[in-house]
Amino acid sequence: MVDVTHCRLYYKRVEAGKQYPVLCRRLASLNEQFISNKDPSGGFDFVSGRKIEQKLVDYNLEAERFGGYAYEELSEVSPDHKFLAYTMYDKDNDSFRLSVRNLNSGALCSKPQADRVSNLAWAKDGQALLYVVTDQHKRPCRIYCSMIGSTEEDVLLLDEPAENVYVNIRHTKDFRFVTVNTFSTTFSKVFLINAADPLSGITLVWECEAQAHCIVEHHQGYLYLFTDAARGGQLVDHHYLLRCPVNASSGPRIWERVFDDDQDMVIEDVDFCNTHLTLIIRENCSFRLCSVPLPMPVRKDAVRLKELNPTFLPLPNHVSQIWPGPNYDFYSSTMRFTISSPVMPDAVVDYELSSGNWNIVQQQNLLYERTRILYGTTSSGGIANGSSNNLNSDFLNEIKSEDDNLWNCLSEFYACEQYDVSSYDGVMVPLTILYSRKNKNKNQNPGLLHGHGAYGELLDKRWRNDLKSLLDRGWVIAYADVRGGGGHGKAWHHNGRQQKKLNSIKDFVSCAKFLVENEFVQENKLAGWGYSAGGLLVAAAINSCPDLFRAAILKVPFLDATSTLLHPILPLTAADYEEFGYPGDIDDFHAIMKYCPYANIQKDVLYPAVLITSSFNTRFGVWEAAKWAARVREHAIYDPKHPVLLNLTTDIVEENRYLQCKESALETAFLIKMMES
């Protein structure tokens, strides 16, 4: 994060022997004094570092405040860099508590301090904080405004009484406005709050059908809306960008299209700074990143992106996802992105949009057993940098394969291949296969197939260090982008949800059969892996074809959809019912009964070995995993070589690095043991 006058670097680091990280900041001008040239793997010279580094939050101390846990959900530095607003999980109250810390003194502010906070946004140049509070059912419904340093009560700006309406807020990148999104099963609306005067009321700027994704930004007098709402009464398959003057005349706002439809270049995401608009583009299954100078010319008709001669920024091969960074400084032309690939550790990259230069500022380097250091000079000889190329360049978006070493790419050692697998109905399902070039033996390798297929979310195909152990043992790692997931348009998502949820499961089974039939994986040596809703996918696939899998790992899985959707003990959202169906509707009920893992366990059949991990701190009740394990043990044929293991914890594994390592080791040991037996 950066301000205009003094460039500050914010980062988290973990001290030796500590469980949780420390949030720190320092001036970029003192960076050379801070970086250690003696120990690149450590990256910090703590002798000099103590003089120039400011510790903002020690999450080990926060853990003492909150019953031994330090689970942070939200964190926002004020625009003037004087305060930090953040929410920590309070286990005793099962909610997130808001705290505001004075970054100059390090002390906690007396107010605001609120429970059940789901969202926050700074206003009035850091003098005011807006935050959203949930009701007892964890529905975000009320917006408050707190004046920092004031002793007056926080002001209620919005109270949404309807039980099916949810509220969300965010500030625009230039901090001129706070946007308020309200959405339900019947509508989606966007309101504006003037950040300079947050008590002046809210103004409706957009309204559309339910479940539409709507993000509003502001740039030099224009509002930009990035949405996938229906257009002209017709459903659309992808997002598009609209704009209109912020000071529109009275009457309905007229939103104009910015870009014309182009099926060859689908816009997946956008980000703004004062000088450029950056766009994450998808071409078939390939991701690209480009920028367009701002302000764009005002035209009556939409234009094709290609007509604006966008600058395409360098990327490695096999990119699976691009994540925009905080990009906190709206007036900087340097924008940060995280680049993910199945054969490359995540790379945090700064792109200087005005000059086209780029720089990898942080990335684990497995080849040289060291880590790139944020803005450091210890590995300056190896830090990738260069200039981007325009659209007329031959390679456009990719660095040539011989330059993959600039990205610490591991494709020299691990192959990444893409296939289209024909599902039961002829639909082609993308399948990504990863294996060691050294240890691949046709029809002799065990395999692990990942799947998710829910909420329109992209399947996580990032490089994972814990999978390296399996790859080096000859395992094939595969990722099935089944229907219901993201990355292939809204229709792809809708064709794998509610009454069409069986499509996701059959897609996963088709990919599993493809791996075995094409001899990527040895028969009876295939395992499945699913997290949360992905656990439902894998468990349902096991019910469908138990002899296809030798083992499976289900992490905090959603296994009893019928009971949970009918009688939710834990609060569910509208998105959950939109995804899995409304059991009050008879057609949805029958569809849920067909795919529900708990309701479809086969009797007198040999099931694969299964490791189920769950936690008492999860959206899906721990009892779902317990009752599914009990019924499989009761109904399936008993075989000690096919155990059904249940691993429960009271801890929040996601925020505990030691527990993450322990659980990862358990999963790896389980898979190896099952395949060897």
QUIGI-V495479 format. One record per run of one state. SS is the DSSP state (H for helix, E for strand, L for the rest). FROM is the first residue (numbers start at 0). TO is the last residue. If there is no record, write none. Layout:
SS,FROM,TO  SS,FROM,TO
//
This chain:
L,0,6  E,7,12  L,13,20  E,21,26  H,27,33  E,34,34  L,35,42  E,43,43  L,44,44  H,45,51  L,52,52  E,53,57  H,58,64  L,65,70  E,71,76  L,77,81  E,82,89  L,90,93  E,94,101  L,102,106  E,107,107  L,108,112  E,113,113  L,114,115  E,116,122  H,123,125  L,126,126  E,127,133  L,134,138  E,139,146  L,147,153  E,154,158  L,159,164  E,165,170  L,171,175  E,176,182  L,183,186  E,187,193  H,194,196  L,197,200  E,201,207  L,208,212  E,213,218  L,219,220  E,221,226  L,227,229  E,230,230  L,231,232  E,233,233  L,234,238  E,239,244  L,245,254  E,255,256  L,257,257  E,258,258  L,259,264  E,265,271  L,272,274  E,275,282  L,283,284  E,285,292  L,293,301  E,302,302  L,303,303  H,304,307  L,308,309  E,310,311  L,312,313  E,314,314  L,315,317  E,318,323  L,324,332  E,333,340  L,341,342  E,343,351  L,352,355  E,356,364  L,365,368  E,369,370  L,371,383  E,384,386  L,387,387  E,388,389  L,390,396  E,397,397  L,398,399  H,400,406  L,407,407  E,408,408  L,409,412  E,413,421  L,422,426  E,427,435  L,436,445  E,446,450  L,451,463  H,464,470  L,471,474  E,475,479  L,480,488  H,489,493  L,494,496  H,497,516  L,517,524  E,525,530  L,531,531  H,532,543  L,544,544  H,545,547  L,548,549  E,550,554  L,555,559  H,560,565  L,566,572  H,573,579  L,580,584  H,585,594  L,595,596  H,597,599  L,600,607  E,608,614  L,615,620  H,621,634  L,635,642  E,643,648  L,649,651  H,652,654  L,655,655  H,656,675  L,676,676
//
